[in-house]
Amino acid sequence: MSDKEKIMAETDNKAASPGTGSAGGGSTELRIKNMYGDMGRAEKRLADWLFANFTGSVGLSISELAGRSGVSEATVVRFARRLGFEGYKELKISMAQDVASAPARASRIHESVTVGDDVKQITKKVFDGILSTLEYTGKVLDYEQLNAAGEAILAAANGGKIVVCGLGASASIAQDAAHKFMREGLNAISACDNHLQAIRASMLKPGDVLIAVSHSGSSRDIVETARLAHERGATVICITNYSRSRLVAESDIVLFTASDETRYRKLSLSSRIASLAIIDTLYLYVAVRLDPGALECITRAEEALESKKY
């Protein structure tokens, strides 16, 4: 196994291990969401049933769960092992711990907006989703990886380039990141067009950094951009919600978000909020370590922008 494969395996284990963040409530649901894209049809059927009946499923036997969700017992066992458990017993214990530690949240996480909701109810659900996303992202983040990302960006401050890539809903995150790093005096630029991404990646060299933002981790253009940057010797950092994705396989440093949005809310703000929070963390990490130089750059940028205001 190569060093890169070892890192990926360790990261996958941290994202899926039953011991990771289980005391905080919702960790089992979070693992199901993170693995959802890799599941087969029967496993997704089971996952969807659990999303809708999480609290009530805790006391079920394996045969009862299989019967009520419309899958086989073998699917239940396979589902549990995909999440990192030895079998259904361990999965059941983890679910029970989640419900016991956060009974209100266990049913709230998958609460979706309905036709009958008034504006106050919708507002509460949106805000609850964002708060939960930030809380869960803090639990699944690998802080060693986050530190490595900060150090890679700092290293690029000495004559290197930083390219931040994102498409669709992730484009605004890429632009925000490049804007922040630019204010610190770093040579940073965003690339939100697939042709520009390919060109920028092909021009990178060792010491440069590519930050790839993709909620799904399966965007063909983003994955290809990461591969090109990797081939050129640049350090590739990805920000994504799914541990087993093509983007993770092409990255040196992986930063996971933990969005509580469901597949029915693809453009939910919560996933972008989590990515933006990670970007803000990296921005501040760099700022305090480059001070006073970074502060001087930030001040000059603010002064330059004053003329743009009335």
C-alpha positions in Angstrom: 0.0 0.0 0.0 1.4 3.4 -1.0 1.6 6.4 1.4 -1.3 8.0 -0.3 -3.4 4.9 0.0 -2.6 4.6 3.7 -3.7 8.2 4.2 -6.9 7.6 2.4 -7.6 4.4 4.4 -6.9 6.3 7.7 -9.2 9.1 6.6 -11.9 6.7 5.6 -11.6 4.9 9.0 -11.9 8.2 10.8 -15.0 9.1 8.9 -16.7 5.7 9.3 -15.3 4.3 12.5 -17.9 3.6 15.2 -15.7 5.3 17.8 -15.5 8.6 16.0 -17.7 11.2 17.6 -20.3 8.7 18.7 -20.9 10.5 22.0 -22.1 13.7 20.4 -25.3 12.3 18.9 -26.2 11.8 15.2 -22.9 10.2 14.2 -24.6 7.1 12.8 -26.9 9.2 10.7 -23.9 11.2 9.6 -22.0 8.1 8.5 -25.1 6.9 6.5 -25.2 10.3 4.7 -21.5 10.3 3.9 -21.7 6.7 2.5 -25.0 7.1 0.7 -23.6 7.8 -2.7 -21.6 4.5 -2.6 -24.6 2.3 -1.6 -26.4 -0.1 -3.9 -30.2 0.2 -4.5 -31.2 -2.0 -1.6 -28.9 -0.3 0.9 -30.2 3.1 -0.2 -33.8 1.8 0.4 -32.7 0.8 3.9 -31.0 4.2 4.4 -34.1 6.1 3.3 -36.2 4.1 5.7 -33.8 4.8 8.6 -33.8 8.5 7.7 -37.6 8.6 8.2 -37.8 6.2 11.2 -34.4 6.6 13.0 -35.7 6.8 16.5 -38.3 4.0 16.1 -35.8 1.6 14.5 -33.6 1.4 17.6 -35.5 -1.5 19.2 -35.9 -3.6 16.1 -34.3 -7.0 15.5 -32.5 -7.5 12.3 -35.4 -9.5 10.9 -37.9 -6.8 11.9 -35.7 -4.0 10.4 -35.3 -6.0 7.2 -39.0 -6.6 6.9 -40.1 -3.1 7.6 -37.6 -1.5 5.3 -38.2 -4.0 2.5 -34.7 -5.5 2.2 -33.0 -8.8 3.1 -31.2 -9.5 6.4 -28.0 -9.9 4.3 -28.5 -6.3 3.1 -28.8 -5.1 6.7 -25.5 -6.8 7.6 -23.8 -5.5 4.5 -25.1 -2.0 5.3 -23.7 -2.1 8.8 -20.3 -3.2 7.6 -20.2 -0.5 5.0 -20.6 2.0 7.8 -17.6 0.4 9.6 -19.4 -1.8 12.1 -18.8 -5.5 12.5 -22.4 -6.3 12.2 -26.0 -5.2 13.0 -25.5 -5.5 16.8 -22.8 -2.8 16.8 -24.9 -0.6 14.4 -27.9 -1.0 16.7 -25.9 0.0 19.8 -24.5 3.1 18.0 -28.0 4.2 16.9 -29.3 3.7 20.5 -26.4 5.9 21.8 -27.3 8.6 19.3 -31.0 8.6 20.3 -30.2 8.5 24.0 -27.7 11.4 23.8 -29.8 13.7 21.6 -33.4 12.6 21.5 -34.7 15.8 20.0 -32.0 16.0 17.3 -32.5 12.4 16.2 -35.8 13.2 14.7 -35.0 16.8 13.7 -32.0 16.1 11.5 -34.1 14.7 8.6 -37.0 17.0 9.1 -37.8 18.5 5.7 -39.9 21.5 4.8 -43.5 20.6 3.9 -46.2 22.4 1.9 -48.1 23.2 5.1 -45.1 25.0 6.9 -45.4 28.7 7.5 -42.5 31.1 7.2 -41.5 30.7 10.9 -41.4 26.9 10.7 -39.4 27.0 7.5 -37.0 29.5 9.0 -36.5 27.3 12.1 -35.8 24.2 10.0 -33.3 26.0 7.7 -31.5 27.5 10.7 -31.5 24.2 12.6 -30.0 22.5 9.5 -27.2 25.0 9.3 -26.4 24.7 13.0 -26.4 20.9 12.9 -24.1 21.0 9.8 -21.5 23.1 11.5 -21.7 21.0 14.7 -21.3 17.7 12.8 -18.6 19.1 10.6 -16.6 20.0 13.7 -16.9 16.3 14.8 -15.8 14.7 11.5 -13.0 17.1 10.7 -9.5 15.5 10.9 -7.5 18.3 12.6 -4.2 16.8 11.5 -5.4 17.1 7.9 -6.7 20.6 8.5 -3.3 21.5 10.0 -1.5 20.0 7.0 -3.7 22.1 4.7 -2.8 25.2 6.5 0.9 24.4 6.3 0.7 23.7 2.6 -0.9 27.1 2.0 1.7 28.7 4.2 4.5 27.0 2.1 2.9 28.3 -1.1 3.1 31.8 0.3 6.9 31.7 -0.5 6.7 32.1 -4.2 4.0 29.4 -4.9 0.5 29.7 -6.4 -2.8 28.7 -4.9 -5.7 27.8 -7.3 -9.1 27.2 -5.9 -11.6 25.2 -8.0 -15.3 24.8 -7.8 -18.2 24.4 -10.2 -21.9 25.1 -9.8 -22.9 25.8 -6.2 -19.2 25.3 -5.2 -18.0 28.1 -7.4 -18.9 30.8 -4.9 -16.9 29.0 -2.3 -13.9 28.9 -4.5 -14.2 32.6 -5.3 -14.5 33.4 -1.6 -11.4 31.4 -0.7 -9.3 33.0 -3.4 -10.5 36.4 -2.4 -9.5 35.8 1.3 -6.1 34.4 0.5 -5.4 37.2 -2.0 -6.1 39.8 0.8 -3.3 38.2 2.8 -0.9 38.8 0.0 -0.9 35.3 -1.4 -0.8 34.5 -5.1 -4.3 33.0 -5.1 -6.9 32.7 -7.9 -10.2 31.0 -8.3 -11.1 28.9 -11.4 -14.8 28.2 -11.9 -14.7 27.3 -15.6 -13.7 23.8 -16.6 -11.4 24.9 -19.3 -9.7 27.4 -17.0 -9.4 24.8 -14.4 -7.6 22.4 -16.7 -5.2 25.2 -17.9 -4.4 26.4 -14.4 -3.8 22.8 -13.1 -1.5 22.1 -16.0 0.7 25.1 -15.1 1.2 24.1 -11.4 4.4 22.8 -10.0 5.8 21.4 -6.7 5.2 23.9 -3.9 1.9 25.1 -5.5 -1.5 24.2 -4.0 -4.8 23.3 -5.6 -7.9 23.4 -3.5 -10.8 21.5 -5.0 -14.3 22.1 -3.6 -17.0 19.5 -4.5 -19.8 18.5 -2.2 -20.3 15.1 -4.0 -16.6 14.6 -4.8 -17.7 13.1 -8.1 -17.7 16.2 -10.5 -15.8 14.9 -13.5 -14.1 18.2 -14.2 -13.0 18.8 -10.6 -11.7 15.3 -10.3 -9.8 15.7 -13.6 -8.4 19.0 -12.5 -7.2 17.5 -9.2 -5.5 14.6 -11.2 -3.7 17.1 -13.5 -2.5 19.1 -10.5 -1.3 16.0 -8.8 0.6 14.9 -11.8 2.4 18.3 -11.9 3.5 17.8 -8.3 1.2 20.3 -6.6 -0.4 19.6 -3.3 -4.0 18.8 -3.8 -6.5 19.7 -1.0 -10.1 18.7 -1.3 -13.2 19.8 0.6 -16.0 17.3 0.2 -18.8 15.5 2.0 -18.2 12.0 0.8 -15.2 9.9 2.0 -15.3 7.3 -0.8 -15.2 9.5 -3.9 -13.0 9.9 -6.9 -11.9 13.3 -5.7 -10.6 11.9 -2.4 -8.5 9.4 -4.4 -6.8 12.3 -6.3 -6.1 14.4 -3.1 -3.2 14.6 -0.7 -5.2 16.3 2.0 -8.9 15.6 2.6 -11.2 17.9 4.6 -14.7 16.5 5.2 -17.8 18.5 5.7 -20.9 16.9 7.2 -24.0 18.4 5.6 -27.3 17.3 7.0 -29.1 18.1 3.7 -30.8 15.2 2.1 -30.7 14.2 -1.6 -34.0 16.2 -2.0 -32.2 19.4 -1.1 -29.2 19.4 -3.4 -28.7 23.2 -3.3 -29.2 23.6 0.4 -27.1 26.4 2.0 -25.9 24.1 4.8 -23.3 22.3 2.7 -21.8 25.5 1.5 -21.8 27.0 5.0 -19.7 24.1 6.2 -17.2 24.5 3.3 -17.0 28.3 3.9 -16.3 27.7 7.6 -13.4 25.5 6.7 -12.1 28.1 4.3 -12.4 30.8 7.0 -10.5 28.5 9.4 -7.6 28.2 6.9 -7.7 31.9 6.2 -7.3 32.7 9.9 -4.6 30.0 10.4 -2.5 31.6 7.7 -3.2 35.2 8.9 -1.9 34.7 12.4 1.2 32.9 11.2 2.1 35.4 8.5 1.4 38.4 10.8 2.4 41.2 10.6 2.9 40.8 6.9 -0.6 39.4 6.4 -2.2 42.2 8.4 -0.4 44.8 6.4 -1.7 43.2 3.2 -5.2 43.0 4.6 -5.1 46.7 5.6 -3.8 47.8 2.2 -6.6 45.8 0.5 -9.2 47.4 2.8 -7.8 50.9 2.0 -7.9 50.2 -1.7 -11.5 49.1 -1.5 -12.6 52.2 0.4 -12.7 54.2 -2.8 -15.3 51.8 -4.1 -17.8 52.9 -1.5 -20.1 55.9 -1.3 
